[in-house]
Amino acid sequence: MIIDCHGHYTTAPRELEAYRLRQIGGLNDPAHSATAEPPKITDDQIRESLENAQLKLQRQRGTDLTIFSPRAMGMGHHIGNAATSLQWSQVCNDLIYRACTLYPENFVGVCQLPQSPGVAPANCIDELKRCVEELHFIGCNLNPDPSGGHWSDPPLTDRWWYPLYEKLVELEVPAMVHVSGSCNPNFHATGAHYLNGDTTAFMQFLTSNLFQDFPTLKFIIPHGGGAVPYHWGRYRGIAQDMKRPPLRELLLNNVYFDTCVYHQAGIDLLTKVIPVDNILFASEMVGAVKGIDPETNHYFDDTKRYIDAVPWLRDEDRRKIYEGNAQNVYSRLNTKRGQDRQSQASSR
C-alpha cells in the first residue's frame, strides 16, 4: 500500500468558499452570530469534486490512501475570533468526514483546529476530541502561527501549548505542523511562509526539552522539512554549541518529514540526510504546485516518481517511506482501516 500523508481538500465544492465569504462578510455586522447555517453540499457534489481531481490522480500515480484534511490556505486562523474559527473548523472537518465516509478506501481524515491568535491552544481540545472520537480522524494540522505571518503567539515549545499536547498524547494522534495563509506581505504563502513555518518549528524543537516532557508526542514537518535537510550541518553544529544531545537522540524519535519536495535533487538530499525511518511519503496534491515541470514533462507534485528513482533506496526502505512509517506515526490508522472493513463486511 502507498499512503500519502499530506492531502488537502482543495477542490471542495464552491458552496464551501461561498459560505466562508458570507461568514467573513458578517464579521462587521453587529447581528453576526457564530451559529450561521452551514453550506448545503450534496454527496454527488463531493463525489464530482474528488473523482475529477484527487481520486483521478491517485489512480494515475499509483497511490492508494490519502490522509486528508481541510485546505491549509483556507484555515485562516487570523480571521475573526475564536468563535469564527470554531464555526469554520467544524464545517470544514464535517466535510472531510463526509468525503472519507463516501470513499473509506481512499481517504482518512485529519482535522483542522479552531486556533485563533492570542487564544490558548487548550481551546482546541474539544474539537480535536470530537474529530478523533466521533469522526474517527487520525491526527490534526497544527498551525504554529495563527496570526498569519506575524508570529505573535508563544513558540510551539512554550507551556502555552502543553494542554493540547497532553490531549494529543492521550488520544495517540500526531500533529502535522502546517501554517495557513500569510497576511504579511513580506512572506509569500506557499513559497515562503509555508517553508518558514516548517524551518521555524524544527528550530524551536531543537532548542527545547519538549520531548523530555512528552516522549511519545509526534510531529510531521511537511514540505521536506523546509530548509532543514539542506542545513542539517548547521543544526547539528548549533545543537553541539548549545551542549544539546545529537539530533538523532534529541528529535528523531518524535519529528518526521514528508516528501512534498518537487524535484529529484531535493528528494535525493532528503533521503541522504534524514534517516529513512523518519520520512513519510506525501504529495500535497492537488495543492501548492499543480503544473508540469518543463524539464521532465511530468507534474511537479508527482512525488512517487522521485522516490522510485532514488538509486540507493532498498525495497525495504521504500516500503517504510510508502507505508510503514505512516502506520507507525498515525497509530490510529490501522484501527480505523480495520473498523471500515468490518463495517463494509457487515453491510453486505
C-alpha positions in Angstrom: 0.0 0.0 0.0 1.1 3.5 -0.7 -0.1 6.1 1.8 0.1 9.8 1.0 0.2 11.5 4.4 -0.4 15.0 3.1 -3.6 15.8 1.2 -5.9 18.8 1.4 -9.5 19.2 0.1 -8.5 22.0 -2.2 -11.2 21.0 -4.7 -14.2 21.3 -2.3 -17.5 22.4 -3.9 -17.9 26.2 -4.4 -20.5 26.3 -1.7 -17.9 26.0 0.9 -16.0 29.1 -0.2 -19.2 31.0 -0.6 -20.1 30.1 3.0 -16.7 31.3 4.1 -17.1 34.6 2.3 -20.5 35.1 4.0 -19.0 34.3 7.3 -16.2 36.8 6.8 -18.6 39.4 5.5 -20.7 39.1 8.6 -17.9 39.9 10.9 -18.6 43.6 10.6 -22.3 43.0 11.2 -23.4 43.6 14.8 -26.0 40.9 14.3 -23.4 38.3 13.2 -23.8 35.1 15.0 -21.4 32.1 15.3 -24.3 29.8 14.6 -24.8 30.6 10.9 -26.3 27.8 8.8 -23.6 25.5 7.2 -23.4 25.3 3.5 -25.7 22.8 1.6 -23.4 20.4 -0.3 -24.7 17.1 -1.7 -22.9 13.8 -1.7 -22.9 13.9 -5.5 -21.1 17.3 -5.4 -18.5 15.8 -3.1 -18.1 12.8 -5.5 -17.7 15.0 -8.5 -15.2 17.2 -6.8 -13.0 14.2 -5.9 -13.5 12.0 -8.9 -12.2 14.6 -11.3 -9.2 15.5 -9.1 -7.7 13.6 -6.1 -9.2 10.3 -7.0 -8.2 10.5 -10.6 -4.6 11.4 -9.7 -4.5 8.6 -7.1 -5.3 6.1 -9.8 -2.9 7.7 -12.4 0.0 7.9 -10.0 -0.4 4.6 -8.2 -1.2 5.8 -4.7 -3.8 4.1 -2.5 -4.8 6.1 0.5 -4.6 9.8 1.3 -4.5 11.2 4.8 -6.9 14.0 4.1 -7.5 17.4 5.8 -9.2 20.8 5.0 -7.4 23.2 2.7 -4.5 24.6 4.7 -4.5 28.0 3.0 -8.2 28.2 3.9 -7.8 27.7 7.6 -7.4 31.4 8.1 -6.9 31.4 11.8 -6.1 35.1 11.8 -9.6 36.0 10.6 -12.3 36.9 13.2 -12.1 35.4 16.6 -12.2 32.0 18.4 -16.0 31.7 17.7 -15.4 32.4 14.0 -12.6 29.8 13.9 -14.6 27.1 15.7 -17.6 27.5 13.3 -15.4 27.4 10.3 -13.3 24.4 11.5 -16.4 22.4 12.3 -17.9 23.0 8.9 -14.5 22.0 7.2 -14.0 19.0 9.4 -17.5 17.7 8.8 -17.0 18.0 5.1 -13.8 15.9 5.4 -15.7 13.3 7.3 -18.3 13.1 4.6 -15.6 12.7 1.9 -13.9 9.9 3.9 -17.3 8.2 4.5 -18.0 8.2 0.8 -14.5 6.9 0.0 -13.2 5.0 3.0 -10.7 3.0 0.9 -9.2 6.2 -0.4 -9.3 8.8 2.4 -8.9 9.0 6.1 -9.4 12.2 8.0 -7.1 14.7 9.7 -8.7 17.8 11.4 -8.3 21.5 11.3 -8.1 23.0 14.7 -10.1 26.2 15.7 -7.0 28.2 16.6 -7.1 32.0 17.0 -4.3 34.5 17.8 -3.9 35.1 21.5 -6.3 32.3 22.4 -4.8 29.4 24.3 -4.4 26.2 22.3 -6.4 24.4 25.1 -9.4 26.0 23.4 -8.9 23.4 20.5 -9.2 20.3 22.7 -13.0 19.8 22.4 -12.9 19.9 18.5 -9.9 17.6 18.5 -11.7 15.1 20.7 -14.8 15.4 18.6 -12.9 14.7 15.4 -10.9 11.8 16.8 -13.5 10.1 19.0 -16.7 10.8 16.9 -15.4 11.3 13.4 -12.6 8.7 13.7 -9.9 11.1 12.4 -6.3 10.0 13.0 -4.5 13.3 13.5 -4.6 17.1 13.2 -2.9 20.0 11.5 -1.3 22.4 14.0 -0.7 26.0 12.9 2.5 27.3 14.7 1.5 30.9 13.7 -2.3 31.6 13.9 -1.5 35.3 13.3 -0.8 34.6 9.6 2.8 35.7 9.3 3.3 37.8 12.4 4.2 35.1 14.9 2.5 36.8 17.8 1.9 33.7 20.0 4.5 31.8 22.1 6.7 29.2 20.3 5.5 25.6 20.0 7.7 24.6 22.9 6.1 27.0 25.4 3.9 25.6 28.1 1.1 27.6 26.5 0.7 24.6 24.1 1.0 21.9 26.8 -2.7 21.2 27.5 -3.2 20.5 23.7 -0.1 18.2 23.7 -1.4 16.3 26.7 -4.6 15.6 24.8 -2.7 14.6 21.6 -0.7 12.1 23.6 -3.8 10.8 25.4 -5.6 10.3 22.1 -2.4 8.9 20.5 -2.6 11.1 17.4 0.2 13.2 15.8 0.1 16.7 14.6 1.3 18.0 11.2 2.9 21.4 11.6 1.2 23.5 8.9 0.8 27.2 8.7 -2.1 28.8 6.8 -2.3 31.9 4.6 0.1 34.8 5.1 -1.3 38.3 5.7 2.2 39.7 6.0 3.3 41.0 2.5 6.9 40.0 3.2 6.0 36.3 3.1 4.5 34.7 0.0 2.2 32.0 1.4 3.4 28.8 -0.3 6.8 30.0 -1.4 8.0 31.5 1.9 5.5 31.3 4.8 5.0 27.5 4.5 8.7 26.8 4.4 9.4 29.4 7.1 6.9 27.7 9.3 8.5 24.3 8.8 12.0 25.5 9.5 11.0 27.6 12.5 9.2 24.8 14.1 12.2 22.5 13.8 14.5 25.1 15.4 12.0 25.6 18.2 12.1 21.9 18.9 15.9 21.8 18.7 16.3 24.4 21.4 13.7 22.9 23.9 13.2 20.0 26.2 9.7 19.4 24.8 10.2 15.7 24.1 11.5 15.1 27.6 8.1 16.3 28.8 6.3 14.4 26.0 8.4 11.4 24.9 5.6 9.9 22.8 4.4 13.2 21.1 4.8 13.0 17.3 5.1 15.9 14.8 5.3 15.7 11.0 7.1 18.6 9.4 5.9 18.9 5.8 7.4 20.1 2.6 10.5 18.0 3.2 11.2 19.9 6.4 11.6 23.3 4.8 15.2 24.4 4.9 16.2 21.7 7.5 17.8 19.0 5.3 19.8 21.5 3.3 21.2 23.0 6.5 21.5 19.8 8.6 25.1 20.5 9.4 24.2 23.9 10.7 21.6 22.5 13.0 23.9 19.7 14.2 26.5 22.4 14.9 24.1 24.7 16.7 22.9 21.8 18.9 26.5 20.9 19.7 27.4 24.5 20.6 24.4 24.6 22.9 25.5 21.4 24.6 22.4 19.7 23.3 22.3 15.9 22.5 22.9 14.8 18.9 19.9 15.4 16.7 19.1 11.7 16.3 18.7 11.4 20.0 17.2 14.8 20.6 14.5 14.9 17.9 14.2 11.9 15.7 12.1 9.8 18.0 9.4 12.5 17.7 9.9 14.5 14.5 9.2 13.3 11.0 9.4 14.7 7.5 7.3 14.3 4.4 8.3 14.1 0.7 6.5 17.2 -0.6 9.7 18.3 -2.4 9.1 18.8 -6.0 12.3 17.9 -7.8 14.6 14.9 -7.8 17.6 16.6 -6.3 15.6 17.7 -3.3 14.3 14.1 -2.7 17.8 12.8 -3.2 19.1 15.2 -0.5 16.2 14.4 1.9 16.9 10.6 1.7 20.6 11.1 2.1 20.3 13.4 5.2 17.2 12.3 7.0 17.0 8.6 8.2 14.6 6.5 6.2 12.6 5.8 9.4 11.7 9.5 9.6 10.4 10.0 6.1 6.7 9.7 5.2 5.5 9.7 1.6 3.4 12.7 0.6 2.5 14.8 -2.4 0.1 17.6 -1.2 -1.9 17.1 -4.4 -3.9 19.0 -5.5 -2.1 21.8 -3.8 0.7 24.3 -3.9 2.3 23.4 -7.3 -0.1 21.8 -9.8 1.8 22.4 -13.1 4.1 20.3 -15.3 7.8 20.6 -15.0 9.1 21.6 -18.4 12.5 19.9 -17.6 10.9 16.5 -17.1 7.4 16.8 -18.7 5.9 15.3 -15.5 3.9 17.0 -12.8 5.9 18.7 -10.1 3.8 17.1 -7.4 4.0 13.5 -8.8 6.4 12.7 -5.9 6.2 9.0 -6.2 8.4 9.2 -9.3 11.1 10.8 -7.3 11.1 8.1 -4.6 11.1 5.4 -7.1 14.2 6.9 -8.9 16.4 7.2 -5.8 19.1 4.5 -6.6 20.3 3.9 -3.0 16.9 3.1 -1.5 16.3 -0.6 -0.9 12.9 -2.2 -1.3 12.5 -2.2 2.5 13.4 1.5 2.6 10.7 2.3 0.1 8.2 0.1 2.0 8.9 2.2 5.1 8.5 5.5 3.2 5.4 4.5 1.4 3.6 2.7 4.2 5.3 1.6 7.3 6.3 4.9 8.7 2.8 6.4 8.3 1.4 3.4 10.1 3.8 4.0 12.9 3.3 7.7 13.2 -0.5 7.6 12.7 -1.1 4.8 15.1 -4.9 5.0 14.8 -4.7 4.3 11.1 -4.7 0.6 11.3 -7.6 0.6 13.8 -9.6 2.9 11.5 -9.0 0.8 8.4 -10.0 -2.4 10.3 -13.2 -0.7 11.5 -14.0 0.4 8.0 -13.5 -3.1 6.6 -15.6 -4.6 9.3 -18.4 -2.1 8.7 -18.4 -2.8 5.0 -18.5 -6.6 5.6 -21.4 -6.3 7.9 -23.4 -4.1 5.5 -23.2 -6.7 2.7 
